[in-house]
Amino acid sequence: MAFWRRWSRPEDGTVGDAPVPSETPESAREDDGASVPGWPGLPGGTPADEAAIDAAELALGVQKSRAGFVGRLRSILGVADATGPSWDDVEETLIAGDVGGALAMAIVERARKRREPDGPEAAVRAELESILLPSDPAWRPAPAAPGAPAIVLVVGVNGTGKTTTIGKLADRYHREGARVVLAAADTFRAAAIDQLRVWADRTGADIVAHAPGADPGAVVYDALDAAAARRADVVIADTAGRLHTKANLMDELAKVRRIIDKRFPGAAPEVLFVLDATTGQNGLLQARSFHETAGVTGIVLTKLDSTAKGGIVFAIEDALGIPVRYVGVGERAADLVAFDPEAFVAALFA
Amino acid sequence: MFDALSDRLRRTLSSLTGRGRISEADVDAAMREVRLALLEADVNFKVVKDFVARVRERAVGAEVLESLTAGQQVVAIVNEELTNLLGAGDRVFHLSGSPAVVVLVGLQGSGKTTTAAKLARHVVRVGRRPLLVAADPYRPAAADQLETLGRSIEIPVHRAPSGTSVLDIVRGGIEASRRLVRDTVIVDTAGRLTVDAPLMAEIADLCRAVAPVETLLVVDAMTGQESVAVAEAFHAAVPLTGLVLTKIDGDARGGAALSIGAVTGLPVKFLGTGEKTDALEVFHPDRLASRILGMGDVLTLVERAQEAFDAKQTAQMEKKLRTASFTLEDMLDQLQQVQKMGPIGQLMEMIPGMGGLAKDAQASVDKGDLRRVEAIIRAMTPSERRDPTVLNASRRRRIATGSGTSLTDVNRLVKQFLEMQKMMKQLSGGRRIPGLMRR
């Protein structure tokens, strides 16, 4: 957690700094080596780290409640609020962070009713945190059946970073000791298969690929068979980027999903929707459409190392209740970290 | 893409049109809606603020509120200001120098590589000989992607062994262009974040060294509030000459184009309208502003038609669309030709008043409904095609059997066609939209 929290939490010195990857490689690796339950037969957790974080968290909590107490006292005594951003400022911050005009207004409206003693920003932060679903850092895709591989289907519009995310996922799961099979089911984009193959070589994953232009459903089916035969722990399927408005391409995706359900009936595959953090209000339409087509179970928010805040996630969670599983914060394999709602909200105000 | 924005603005403003005197409170209420509509369209919040303030200031001016057509005047002001936002800068795509160097820059995943291939095809159409240069040494297989695209459109691609610096790759490309007698070099660069100082310096050095005649920022139409900051950062690093807005074939509302234009003054030069390498359009802001306000873009439609039809047919079609003397026979005649012009959804968007149907139309093409429509029309007699109102139950049953479809399919087609005819009559009849046929 250290890396992700450090660049986004205001209490820290590094707020707003560009998360230049080269500066923090050690801490990033530390984070990724952290708790690893979920894969059979692997030990989890690095207790020392957890303890440090807990201590920091506790200190923060104390600080917070003290501030809250003083604030309440102030308001009881009728002393004016500490200077801070006004309601309008906070609303503008939300809009600038791609939360959306209508939702920003609604959030501010709800926050006003909270009568939070620490002022508008604190009230809105609390409101925002209540929208985000709790994230479980120990989350791993569950096996399709006892002894069968877990299945991860990665979907999204063009250019959000699906293939890169899969490379990072493969790396992460591989380092946790899982045996990973990649399915190169983006058979449309030129050289997408080559790109995935590079990632397979880098991360030590197996890859199942057909020729360019092949039926993506067939690729996935073969990958599932290969994974079952090789007793792999997880299959990660790449799919071609598709605009959610193209009915024929969405039908193709629905077919891939049906093939998974047919090969492993009753399995609940993880369908990860990859969302570019620079996306605006269109992100909600995308999420809705992919959810209807493929049954999205989680979101991966990519390119969060840019200047974008990814506020559309609030609209998506508010409307669809799909949790964010991971965020992408760089181009290296290790730059995929578990989602931390509190840090995410803080970054919106950084 | 701009449909949703147009829909909302139209609904908001329609409460003002058709009314005589309006109060300042009416204007304020409308401006609140305009603000929300623009924000939902991802127009940058600062741009929205200025825009609303400007429109309001002009709208509550005494002479407007007291006039008897105040509502229409407010709409006209919105239209004017919107065109101003879109209309910035020099939109000519310059190709001078030997070779003319065009550099594409942008964030990861904005569509640079695909756009490079599309641009290559575009410059071939205007009579030039392009060379593509794969200057993205970072993303795995990026050069392979460009090479594959180049092969598919028969344009040579220059690439260099890994480890070659970006500057050397491009210099090598320029040398290769002389050897291969190519007069236009299109450089595909790596996607980069604006906060990545070394990569931004790299692109700045590159542009200083090779002095491109066009440096285009490729922007995803789905980009949110950050579009302005991104454009500003790239513009500060390299002098940009314009934008390419990609993925506008989705349902994003394209606020990024408005915002970047308003803040940086950079013109949008091209629109990416699909995944195929011919899906690139030259951008016309005046037409787009009227498309946003729901006035359609008949001109672009006619231009597309010109590429696919001969001139005589085009004139006929324009006339038919205008006078609504469009029969099922014409529909059959043109079904295949229309397909040559591009996705039906995009065509419909350009026809005034049809924007809302565009998505349905596209969906039905995707599902193969067009083939069914063709079969049904072919099963009709010529007189039935000219006047579908003669179709009674027994004729409809015959047509269904003859075309291998169901009675429901036949009924649906007839109903849709009659509705379409009615709509076209309305458009060309009394309720003419001002300015529609002007140019």
Interface residues (C-beta under 8 A of the other chain):
Chain A: A18 P19 V20 E92 I95 A96 G97 D98 G100 G101 A102 V157 N158 G159 T160 G161 G167 F188 R189 A190 A191 A192 D194 Q195 R197 V198 W199 P212 L243 H244 T245 K246 A247 N248 D251 D276 T278 T279 G280 Q281 N282 G283 L285 Q286 K303 D305 S306 T307 A308 G311 I312 E331
Chain B: R35 L36 L39 E40 A41 D42 F45 L107 Q108 G109 S110 G111 Y138 R139 P140 A141 A142 D144 Q145 L146 E147 T148 L149 S152 L193 T194 V195 D196 A197 D220 M222 T223 G224 Q225 E226 S227 A229 V230 A233 K247 D249 G250 D251 A252 R253 G255 A256 E275 K359 Q362 A363 D366 K367
